[in-house]
């Protein structure tokens, strides 16, 4: 990662930060690449930082919700369960689909507490539905996990 025009900087740590951001951007394009830090990359970094900050607040405020997709046995046409699909109910931006925030959540480690929140909600909903059905059906719940979860010692908690 390369930073030009260091006169715009008053703190050497900011030069290192921006060069580091440029380096990570270069790595996204493959090995033996370089990237010069520019205004576009700066805007991207600010957007990423803003989204990460919003995600941290969202975890604390429990702004995530599940939308459920039914799973049907095609032979009997009967309901067998649900897949929990996460959505972020952002206070200003409204409903945000996972494609816009999951990669940031994985990079920052926030995917673990986010999944804990939605898994708890999915289990509570499944129990409530199962009680309403009075054991007519034994429903299942599918929850998507990140590869980060398999490295986490708290996966089974």
SULDA-V171277 format. One record per helix or strand. SS is the DSSP state (H for helix, E for strand). FROM is the first residue (numbers start at 1). LEN is the number of residues. If there is no record, write none. Layout:
[[SS & FROM & LEN] [SS & FROM & LEN]]
This chain:
[[E & 2 & 1] [H & 6 & 3] [H & 12 & 17] [E & 36 & 1] [H & 39 & 23] [E & 64 & 10] [E & 78 & 13] [E & 94 & 4] [H & 98 & 3] [H & 102 & 7] [H & 110 & 24] [E & 140 & 4] [H & 147 & 5]]
